[in-house]
Amino acid sequence: MSTPTDPAAARYGDTPEVERPLGRSIMRGLMNRCPACGNGKLFRAFLKPVDHCAACGEAMHHQRADDLPPYIVILVLGHVVVGGYMLTDLTFVLPVWVHLAIWAPITVITALASIQPIKGGVIGLQWALRMHGFGGESDGPDDFDIPGRPN
């Protein structure tokens, strides 16, 4: 166990940081709950996160889930649907329109059902890793002096 005087426990100017367990934060996000407290709702609409948690006040407005949740849904769902289609096609000899009638609705419904929990998990990941303003720092671009470039 680390104590506040332990050098391994202090970071960034000897100010101890509160622990943010990665797995717990992602699981809370997957359950559409605030990754900080686990009590407040994470979404106010289907894919629109709340600005602040109603239970603990944690700011969520600066999250940047962007394109990662759809990529994860496409990756996972593509493997499951293509595998299911191939197993079905090998087992039953069905016309193409029957496969389309079976697998198209399954794909759309499963994608819509899984996108919100996956986005919540990505927000939980960002919160646990202190990304995009969740660590208290500014999310703006850093100012660097580049030699030869006018300021």
LINSULTA-V151879 format. One line per field, one symbol per residue. phi: phi as a letter, one per 20 degrees, with the letter a starting at -180 (. if undefined). psi: psi as a letter, one per 20 degrees, with the letter a starting at -180 (. if undefined). burial: b if it has 16 or more other ideal C-beta (glycine too) atoms within 10 Angstrom, else e. Layout:
# LINSULTA-V151879
phi = ???
psi = ???
burial = ???
This chain:
# LINSULTA-V151879
phi = .edgefffeeclnmdfdffcffffffffffemdgffdndffecdcgcdfffbffednffdfefcflefgfffffffffffffffffffffedecfffffffeeffffffffffdffffffffffffffelelnfenefefffecedgndfe
psi = pqrhiphhipqmkkopqppnpggggghhghjkqpighjgqqhqhagjoqqgqphgijppihjqmhdigghgggggghggggggggggghhgpoqrhhggghghghgggghghhihghhhhhgghghghjlqliiiirqjrqqoqoppipq.
burial = eeeeeeeeeeeeeeeeeeebeeeebbbbbbebbbbbebebebbeeeeebbeebeeeebebeebebeeebeebbeeebeeebeeebeeeeeeeeeeeeeeeeebeeebeeebeebbbbbbbbbbbbbbbeeebbbeeeeeeeeeeeeeeeee
